[in-house]
Amino acid sequence: MNLLFPPPQEYFFTWLHDMLAEMPEVSELHPVPDAHVPVLGFKINGVSIDLLYANLAHAVIPEVCLFYSIAA
């Protein structure tokens, strides 16, 4: 699991969607922007990905935040 600080939601579902749609290795691209937790679902090289969108309540992220990447 990785933590990503995304752009505003409208860019997530327009710019990122359009970028992924142009990639030949991406298939089954389906945005669900009105879900309780907005998600952009797709397969990349046959691997299913659900990319969740979440707003943060902070305008600035403190430097003391620790970020972990967990390989499952």
Stockholm file with secondary structure:
# STOCKHOLM 1.0

chainA/1-72         MNLLFPPPQEYFFTWLHDMLAEMPEVSELHPVPDAHVPVLGFKINGVSIDLLYANLAHAVIPEVCLFYSIAA
#=GR chainA/1-72 SS CCCCCCCCHHHIIIIIHHHHHTCTTEEEEEEETTSSSCEEEEEETTEEEEEECCCCSCSSCCTTCCCCCCCC
#=GC SS_cons        CCCCCCCCHHHIIIIIHHHHHTCTTEEEEEEETTSSSCEEEEEETTEEEEEECCCCSCSSCCTTCCCCCCCC
//
